[in-house]
Amino acid sequence: MKKYLYFLAAGLMIASCSSNKAPKLDDPIDSISWVLGRSTAENLMSGPFKEIDKELFIQAVRATLDGDAQPISDSVYHETLDILMRVSQIAAVQQTDQQAQEVDRQQQEYFAKLVADNPDVKQHPSGFYYQVIKKGTGDNAKYASLIAFDYRSFTMLDGKPFDQTYGKREPISHVVGKPMFPGLIEAFQIMNSGSIYRFYFPYQLAFGPQGSGSIPGYTPMIYEIELHSIAKF
């Protein structure tokens, strides 16, 4: 572990840029020390305890590292720490609720404008919206159907491209429902082979509050899907 940390810190030193105001980091321990300190500070700044006495905070860190006397007893320390952890958890829940409410508001505004501007956009009973770009002539997909399709996707509220098969890889062969986010499972079942649909998924029917990979939680998505074929058994 020690060798790994030294290797990591050496790499950080090589990649770091210097500043006249920033302290000079002379060896791997310097880099590790700075990264740990910065990480702790950033966690504090992003949480509910931004208003702290910085001097006392630094003094407490130094006293603890040096093994010096503490101004509060261990019992008071642990009781206070337990309270702070509960406050932090409550704050995290409140922040999550606020984020969900704000995204819900943005989604509702987006869908209202989408339908007003484009009468071809329909709402599915499950809650997503869709538009038929090209009608197909083949059979309808069903749950557990083996399908082949191309797609391109975007984050809905800002329209930024996320991923696509076109020009990147061969059409995908996949069984409807395994695994797929909820909106896609329903979406494929209203398509027939040869069709192209554009789907607008609220985050609840996309990657949910937890997100997936590079997609953050609470991200509504647009998927444009071209269904090529449905396997027959």
Buried (B, 14 or more C-beta within 10 A) or exposed (E): EEEEEBEBBEEBBEEEEEEEEEEEBEEBEBBBEBBEEEEEEEEBEEBBBEEEEEEEBEEBEEEEEEEEEEEEEEEEEEEEEEEEEEEBEEEEEEEEEEBBEEBBEBBEEBBEEBBEEEEEBEEBEBBBBBBBEEEBEBEBBEEEBBBBBBBBBBBBBEEEEBEBBEEEEEBEEBEBBEEBBBBBBBBBBBBBBBBBBBBBBBBBBBBBBEBEEEBBBBBBBBBBBBBBBBEEE
